[in-house]
Amino acid sequence: MTAIIVPNNAAQTVVLDTLNTSMIQVKSGASLTLIGLLGKGWQERKTLTIQLTGEHACVKLAFFTFGLDTQTFLFDLRFIQSAKSTSVESY
């Protein structure tokens, strides 16, 4: 996965089983449910940037890691809320 765009007024659910450095853009009135089910770790730091570019854009997300032994899951989540009346909820 390199980039995802959720168009105006759309609702989309995305399930990730790995995390690559990537960008997600959520447009005006759009809703994204993002679920991470990460079962295999990695060594290098990864970044996921989520940009809410339109009014009333909404993101709900939950990430679960379940690696074995000494697996690591180094990642950053970055949120850019560049419009008013946007929301991000994490669980």
N, C-alpha and C positions, 0 to 999 in steps of 0.2 A: 504494500500500500504506500503510495507516495502522496496523494492528495484526494480529498473528498470535498465536493461542493453540494450543500443542501440548498436547493433553489427556493425562491420566494414562496412562502405559504405552504411548503411541503413538510411532511412528517417522515422521518427516516430512522430506522434502527440499524446500527452497525455493531457486529460482534467481531472483536479482534482476538486472534490466538497468538499473535506475535506483535511486537511494537517496533516499527521502523521510524526513523526520524521523518516526520511528516507534518502536513498541514491539513486542517479541516476548517472549512469556511461555512458559516451558517448565515443565510441571507434573511431579509426582512420577513417577519411572521413565520419563519421556519422553526421546526422542532427536531432536535436530534437526541436519540437515546443511544448512548455509547456504552457497550459492555466489553470489558477486557477480561478474558479467561486465559491467563498467561501461565503455561505449564512448563516451559523450558526457558531457563535463564540465559543471560548473556553477560559479558564482561565490560564492554564499553558503555558509556552513558548515552542514552537515547532521549530524544525530546519529541513530544507531541504538542503542537501549537494549535489551539482552537480559537478561531477568530469569529466573533459575532458581529457581523457587518451591517445588520439592519435592525430597525426598531422591532421590539417584541420577539427577537430571536431567543430561543430557549435551548439549553443543553442540560441533559440529565445523564450522569455517568456513574458507573461502578466498576472498579477493577479488582480482580481476584488473582492472587499468585499462589501457585501450589507446586513449587519446585521441590526436588529431592536433594537431600544431603546439603552440599555447600553452594548450590546454585544461587546466583545473585540476579536481582532485577533492578538495575540502576536506570531510573528514568525521571524526567521532569515533565510536568504538565504545565503549559503556559496558556493563559486565557487572555485574549485581547478583546475587550468590550468597547468597540469603536462607535457604538450607537447607543442612544438612550433607551431605557425600558427593556434591557436585556437581562437574562437570568442564567445562572449556572448552579446546579444542584449536584452534590456528590454524595454517594452512599458508600 
